Amino acid sequence: MENETLFVAQTPLGFTVSVEKQRWELIVTQKHPVLLEQEELVKATLENPDEIRRSRADESGYLLYKTIRTKRWICAFIKKPDNRPNFLITAYPTDAIKEGEIIWKK
């Protein structure tokens, strides 16, 4: 069974990120149910973040942050592998921005 794309987002870094329906279901049912019905917020985080950092743990990983209120952000963690399409690993609300090299800032 081929996985269907839920949406594709254009990042400020000049590449797109594909969000598959199967991955989104995993995020909202098992990892972060608080994001149920929040696809547009995650898409906005990918397309118009406040800040992007390179992951310290994974060189092909990027953390995109968008402020949702004072000291609260949505974080979208994406992978940009060399030989595969770019994709969303997870997204979650957070009260802290992780360490890592800032590679883009609004």
C-alpha positions as CSV (number, residue, x, y, z in Angstrom):
1,M,0.0,0.0,0.0
2,E,1.5,3.3,-1.1
3,N,1.4,6.1,1.5
4,E,-0.6,9.1,0.5
5,T,0.7,12.7,0.9
6,L,-1.3,14.8,3.4
7,F,0.4,18.0,2.3
8,V,3.7,19.4,1.0
9,A,5.2,22.6,2.5
10,Q,7.9,24.9,1.1
11,T,10.4,25.9,3.7
12,P,12.4,29.1,3.8
13,L,15.5,27.1,3.2
14,G,14.4,26.5,-0.4
15,F,13.3,22.9,-0.3
16,T,9.9,21.2,0.2
17,V,8.9,18.8,3.0
18,S,6.3,16.1,2.4
19,V,4.0,15.1,5.2
20,E,2.5,11.6,4.6
21,K,-0.9,10.7,6.0
22,Q,0.5,7.6,7.8
23,R,3.2,9.7,9.5
24,W,0.7,12.3,10.6
25,E,-1.7,9.6,12.0
26,L,1.3,8.2,14.1
27,I,2.0,11.7,15.4
28,V,-1.5,12.6,16.4
29,T,-2.6,9.2,17.8
30,Q,0.5,8.0,19.5
31,K,3.2,10.7,19.9
32,H,1.4,14.1,20.4
33,P,-2.4,13.8,20.4
34,V,-2.6,17.5,21.3
35,L,-1.8,18.2,17.6
36,L,-5.0,16.4,16.4
37,E,-6.6,18.6,13.7
38,Q,-3.6,21.0,13.8
39,E,-2.3,20.2,10.3
40,E,-2.5,23.9,9.3
41,L,-0.5,25.0,12.3
42,V,2.3,22.5,11.5
43,K,2.2,23.5,7.8
44,A,2.5,27.1,8.9
45,T,5.5,26.1,11.1
46,L,7.2,24.5,8.1
47,E,6.4,27.3,5.7
48,N,6.8,30.4,8.0
49,P,8.9,29.5,11.1
50,D,10.4,32.1,13.4
51,E,13.6,30.1,13.6
52,I,15.3,27.1,12.1
53,R,18.1,25.2,13.9
54,R,20.2,22.2,12.7
55,S,19.8,19.2,14.9
56,R,22.8,18.5,17.1
57,A,22.0,14.8,17.1
58,D,21.4,14.4,13.4
59,E,23.2,16.4,10.7
60,S,20.4,15.8,8.2
61,G,17.8,17.0,10.8
62,Y,16.3,20.5,11.2
63,L,14.1,21.9,14.0
64,L,11.7,24.6,12.8
65,Y,10.1,26.7,15.5
66,K,7.0,28.9,15.4
67,T,5.8,30.9,18.4
68,I,2.2,30.1,19.4
69,R,2.2,32.3,22.6
70,T,4.7,33.6,25.1
71,K,7.4,31.0,25.8
72,R,5.4,28.3,23.8
73,W,6.4,27.1,20.4
74,I,5.4,24.4,17.9
75,C,8.5,22.5,16.8
76,A,8.5,20.5,13.5
77,F,11.5,18.1,13.2
78,I,12.3,17.3,9.6
79,K,14.9,15.2,7.8
80,K,16.7,16.2,4.7
81,P,18.5,13.0,3.6
82,D,20.8,13.0,0.6
83,N,19.1,10.3,-1.4
84,R,15.4,10.5,-0.4
85,P,12.6,13.1,-0.3
86,N,12.6,15.4,2.7
87,F,10.0,14.5,5.3
88,L,8.5,15.3,8.7
89,I,9.7,13.1,11.6
90,T,7.5,14.7,14.2
91,A,5.9,17.9,15.5
92,Y,5.1,18.9,19.1
93,P,4.4,21.8,21.3
94,T,7.3,22.9,23.5
95,D,8.3,25.4,26.1
96,A,12.0,25.4,25.2
97,I,14.0,25.8,22.0
98,K,16.7,23.1,21.8
99,E,20.4,23.9,21.4
100,G,21.8,23.9,17.9
101,E,23.2,26.1,15.3
102,I,20.7,28.7,14.1
103,I,20.7,28.5,10.3
104,W,17.7,30.7,9.6
105,K,15.8,33.4,11.6
106,K,12.9,35.6,10.8
